[in-house]
Amino acid sequence: MTVSLIKRFVTTVHASVDRTLAGIENHAAVVDAALKESRQAVAKARVRLARLEKDENTQRNRVAELTSEIELWNERARSVANADRDKALSCIQRRRRCEQQLHEVKAQLQQHEKVLNRVRNSIAESSNRVQTLQAQRNQMLSREAAAYAGQIVHKLDSHAGDDADAAIERWEESVVQAEVVTEHFPIPATDEFEQSFLTTEEDSLLQDELDKLINDEGSRND
């Protein structure tokens, strides 16, 4: 394969890869935009849910306060009933007003709780949907990338398989030739003067090792 053919082939493959990646990015961009919008919506819903929960706590506290006030006005009415009946009747009137307020607050709280439950369920469903969509996005990206990678490799094999194999063979031949030349390099001759010392030193080491072996054997026999 000539250099110009190789360049044209590589350019073609790169163009195919670019188109493939562009397709993947377009699909992913649509899903990413949906995920971003969904996350923002869930985040806003959570902020509003926190406000609703705060209002619920305020209403519950008001119910507790009115319940205490009703009992307090009852106690006051009983304490002054014998001494000042008119005053006791005024206490009863105050108790009735508290009872009316309590009835209204409880009704509001009941409606508020229904709204809270709907909002909580909606947020839970939306969060689960976002997680599912995120997992599906990751799976599709992986599957699509793997599929396109297989297509590109198939194109590479079908267009340049024979030329690539031939290039590998020529490469191997050049390496083998270089290895053969390296194996036949002459081994430098050892200096005779140095060799005489090496022989003497090696003999001395052998003598020492033999003496040690004999001594060790004698020690075991003793």
C-alpha positions in Angstrom: 0.0 0.0 0.0 1.5 3.3 -1.0 1.8 6.3 1.3 -0.9 8.2 -0.6 -3.3 5.3 -0.5 -2.7 4.9 3.3 -3.4 8.6 3.8 -6.6 8.4 1.9 -7.7 5.3 3.7 -6.9 6.8 7.2 -8.7 10.0 6.2 -11.8 7.9 5.2 -11.7 6.0 8.5 -11.3 9.2 10.5 -14.2 10.8 8.7 -16.3 7.7 9.5 -15.3 7.9 13.1 -16.2 11.6 13.2 -19.6 11.0 11.8 -20.1 8.2 14.3 -19.1 10.3 17.2 -21.3 13.2 16.0 -24.2 10.8 16.0 -23.4 9.6 19.5 -23.0 13.1 20.7 -26.3 14.2 19.2 -28.3 11.4 20.8 -26.5 12.0 24.1 -27.1 15.7 23.9 -30.8 15.2 23.6 -30.9 12.9 26.7 -28.5 15.1 28.6 -30.7 18.1 28.0 -33.7 16.1 29.3 -31.7 15.0 32.3 -30.6 18.5 33.1 -34.2 19.9 32.8 -35.5 17.0 35.0 -32.9 17.6 37.7 -33.6 21.3 37.8 -37.4 20.6 38.0 -36.8 18.1 40.9 -34.5 20.6 42.6 -37.2 23.4 42.5 -39.8 20.9 43.7 -37.7 20.0 46.7 -37.3 23.7 47.6 -41.0 24.2 47.5 -41.6 21.0 49.4 -39.3 22.3 52.2 -41.5 25.5 52.3 -44.7 23.3 52.5 -43.2 21.3 55.3 -42.3 24.5 57.2 -45.9 25.7 56.8 -47.1 22.3 58.0 -45.0 22.6 61.2 -46.4 26.1 61.7 -50.0 24.8 61.5 -49.3 21.9 63.8 -47.8 24.3 66.3 -51.0 26.4 66.0 -53.2 23.4 66.6 -51.2 22.7 69.8 -51.5 26.3 70.9 -55.2 26.5 70.3 -55.8 23.2 72.1 -53.9 24.5 75.1 -55.9 27.8 75.0 -59.2 25.9 74.9 -58.3 24.0 78.0 -57.0 27.2 79.7 -60.4 29.1 79.1 -62.3 26.1 80.4 -60.2 26.1 83.6 -60.7 29.9 83.9 -64.4 29.5 83.5 -64.6 26.9 86.2 -62.5 28.9 88.6 -64.7 32.0 88.5 -68.1 30.4 87.8 -69.3 30.7 91.4 -67.9 34.1 92.2 -68.5 35.9 88.8 -70.8 34.1 86.4 -70.6 36.8 83.7 -66.8 36.6 83.7 -67.1 32.8 83.4 -69.5 33.3 80.4 -66.9 35.5 78.8 -64.3 32.7 79.3 -66.7 30.3 77.5 -67.0 32.8 74.6 -63.2 33.0 74.3 -63.1 29.2 74.4 -65.6 29.0 71.5 -63.5 31.4 69.4 -60.5 29.2 70.0 -62.5 26.1 69.1 -63.6 27.7 65.8 -60.0 28.7 65.0 -58.9 25.2 65.8 -61.5 23.7 63.5 -60.3 26.0 60.6 -56.7 25.3 61.3 -57.2 21.5 61.4 -59.1 21.7 58.1 -56.3 23.6 56.5 -53.8 21.2 57.9 -55.7 18.2 56.5 -55.7 19.8 53.0 -52.1 20.8 53.4 -51.1 17.2 54.2 -52.8 15.9 51.1 -50.8 18.4 49.0 -47.6 17.4 50.7 -48.2 13.8 50.0 -48.8 14.5 46.3 -45.7 16.6 46.1 -43.6 14.0 47.9 -44.8 11.2 45.6 -44.3 13.3 42.5 -40.7 14.1 43.6 -40.0 10.5 44.3 -41.3 9.4 40.9 -39.4 12.1 39.1 -36.1 11.2 41.0 -36.6 7.6 40.1 -37.2 8.5 36.5 -34.1 10.6 36.4 -32.0 7.7 37.8 -33.5 5.3 35.3 -32.9 7.7 32.4 -29.3 8.2 33.5 -28.7 4.5 33.6 -30.3 4.0 30.2 -28.1 6.8 28.8 -24.9 5.2 30.1 -26.0 1.8 28.7 -26.9 3.2 25.3 -23.6 5.2 25.0 -21.6 2.0 25.8 -23.6 -0.2 23.4 -23.5 2.4 20.6 -19.8 3.0 21.1 -19.0 -0.7 21.1 -21.2 -1.3 18.0 -19.6 1.5 16.0 -16.1 0.4 17.1 -16.9 -3.0 15.7 -18.0 -1.5 12.4 -14.9 0.6 12.1 -12.6 -2.4 12.9 -14.6 -4.4 10.3 -14.0 -1.6 7.7 -10.3 -1.5 8.6 -10.0 -5.3 8.1 -11.9 -5.3 4.9 -10.0 -2.4 3.3 -6.5 -2.9 4.5 -6.3 -6.4 6.0 -4.1 -7.9 3.3 -1.8 -4.9 3.1 -1.5 -4.7 6.9 -0.6 -8.4 7.1 2.0 -8.0 4.3 3.5 -5.0 6.2 3.7 -7.0 9.4 5.5 -9.8 7.5 8.0 -7.3 6.0 8.5 -5.8 9.4 9.2 -9.2 11.0 11.7 -10.0 8.3 13.6 -6.8 8.9 13.7 -7.5 12.7 14.8 -11.1 12.1 17.6 -10.0 9.9 18.7 -7.5 12.5 18.7 -10.2 15.1 20.8 -12.5 13.0 23.4 -9.8 12.5 23.4 -9.2 16.2 23.9 -12.9 17.0 27.1 -13.0 14.8 28.8 -10.1 16.4 32.4 -11.3 17.4 32.8 -11.8 21.1 35.7 -9.7 22.4 38.7 -11.8 23.5 39.6 -11.8 27.2 42.9 -10.3 28.2 45.3 -13.2 29.0 46.9 -11.2 31.9 43.5 -10.6 33.4 42.4 -14.2 32.7 45.4 -15.5 34.8 44.1 -13.6 37.8 40.5 -14.7 37.2 41.6 -18.3 37.1 43.6 -18.1 40.3 40.8 -16.3 42.1 38.2 -18.8 40.9 40.5 -21.7 42.1 40.9 -20.0 45.5 37.1 -19.8 45.8 36.7 -23.4 44.9 39.4 -24.5 47.5 37.7 -22.4 50.2 34.3 -23.9 49.4 35.8 -27.5 49.5 37.5 -26.9 52.9 34.2 -25.5 54.3 32.3 -28.5 53.1 34.9 -30.9 54.7 34.8 -29.0 58.0 31.1 -29.0 58.1 31.0 -32.8 57.5 33.6 -33.3 60.2 31.6 -31.3 62.7 28.4 -33.3 62.0 30.4 -36.6 62.6 31.7 -35.4 65.9 
